[in-house]
Amino acid sequence: MKHTILLAVISLAGIATASAQDVPVLDLDNCLSIALTESPTIKVADLEVKRVDYSRKEVIGQLLPNIDFSGQYSRTLAKQTMYMNMDGFGDFGGGNEDGDATSRAGNRGGGDGGIKVGLDNSYSVGFQASMPLIAPQLWQSLSLSDTQIFRNVEAAHKSRLELVNQVKNAYYTLLLAEDSRKVMQESYDMAKLTHETYTKQYALGAASDYDVLRTSVAMKNIEPQLMQADISIKQARLQLLILMGVDASFDFKVNDSLANYEDTMYGQALAIDPDYSRNMDLRLLDIDAQILQKNLKIQKLAYSPTLALTANYNWTSMNNGSPFSNLRWNPYSSIGVALSVPLFSGGQRLNKVKQVQLQVEEMRWQRENLERSVDMQVKVAIDNIKMNVKQISSCAESVGQAERAHTIQEQSFDIGATSYLNLRDSELALTQARLAYNQAIYNYLVAHSDLELLLGNAPLDKYTKK
């Protein structure tokens, strides 16, 4: 099942495999396409957009009629006693107002002529409905919900840009690890060949035991570096798979190298546009400022009166004795309007308005500070890219010189015109030059990817499969 799912993921990226046993070959675009489709980070961001959309619908629901059904039953345990005092007709169980305290005290006891009122059982069921007619705060909340949806869409876009940057950096790290492994393997092969040559010469009596031991030590010193390179490749592959949202057991190949990007980097460096108006942090902060402004309007509208339409339709029934006998249901209904005018709340509304006003002011200063920071980061990133381009050119020239020097030493060593120490020095110089060249290209690619994230201009449409 896992293998089938992984093949389906690869098909989404547009990669054809000859059979189930073939290991698919991924390039950078394939990795980005899979990540933008399968990454849990993207799925969470999209779900958050849907959640806020439901929140907006919730606000809309508050503007629609609200209908409830209710029912109530009560059993009278002790009925109320009623006393009446009517001028000119005497009193009914309660004495007259001129009666003495003794008679009034006696009337509070039993058998004093009071009238018991009420029935044993009481039922009430019905519908209640209400709908706001004038609700300024609700109307403004609807506009606020629209802005919050837009913010979540932008936040989802930012998540995609960040994922693209992370996948690119992980992909470049894998290329660096594999290219470094190739360089170390070449160095190991050269040391191994030299050791085998001295071993054969020693067998013929043309080399000393010291020469054999020295070349063997030089060869074995490279083996830990090869193992470390293998570990780095494994870690880089796992990191890339995690970012892609693919199972860690998925096997793939990368038919690419850092040197393939040298031809395009010069044109990229010259075409850099320092415009950071699409920076996602700035855009999200601007949207947050809009949300605060609308929230301020909502708080000010708390002073506005509200008008609501109310209606109800109920049935009541009362009886004595058994709760289920002699039920007589009587309907009644009413309709009306309810006006609410805020007058005084102890300064709560005023203090809420002042709090939001301070938040708006804070946001303005935060925006100014963030813009300065982004401007500084863009300038530093562009300077680093230009420096990396120069460093790559220098390292490429150094590799060429080291290769020629090693060729000269190798030919001289074959005819016995130079020592093994000089040959080994040329091998080490060539290895270091190649590693520095790969590192310089890696530094450029990572710096360019980070600048792309900073400017917010990554071509997401290129990696998204429709």
HELIX and SHEET records of a PDB file:
HELIX    1   1 LYS A    2  LEU A   12  1                                  11    
HELIX    2   2 LEU A   28  GLU A   38  1                                  11    
HELIX    3   3 PRO A   40  GLN A   62  1                                  23    
HELIX    4   4 ALA A  101  ASN A  107  1                                   7    
HELIX    5   5 PRO A  136  ALA A  203  1                                  68    
HELIX    6   6 ASP A  209  MET A  244  1                                  36    
HELIX    7   7 LEU A  258  TYR A  261  5                                   4    
HELIX    8   8 GLU A  262  LEU A  270  1                                   9    
HELIX    9   9 MET A  280  LYS A  300  1                                  21    
HELIX   10  10 LEU A  301  TYR A  303  5                                   3    
HELIX   11  11 GLN A  348  ASP A  414  1                                  67    
HELIX   12  12 TYR A  420  LEU A  455  1                                  36    
HELIX   13  13 LEU A  460  TYR A  463  1                                   4    
SHEET    1   A 2 VAL A  25  LEU A  26  0                                        
SHEET    2   A 2 LYS A 253  VAL A 254  1                                        
SHEET    1   B 4 ASN A  66  ARG A  75  0                                        
SHEET    2   B 4 ASN A 121  ILE A 134 -1                                        
SHEET    3   B 4 THR A 306  ASN A 319 -1                                        
SHEET    4   B 4 ASN A 330  SER A 340 -1                                        
SHEET    1   C 2 GLN A  80  MET A  82  0                                        
SHEET    2   C 2 ILE A 115  VAL A 117 -1                                        
SHEET    1   D 2 MET A  84  ASN A  85  0                                        
SHEET    2   D 2 ASP A  91  PHE A  92 -1                                        
END                                                                             
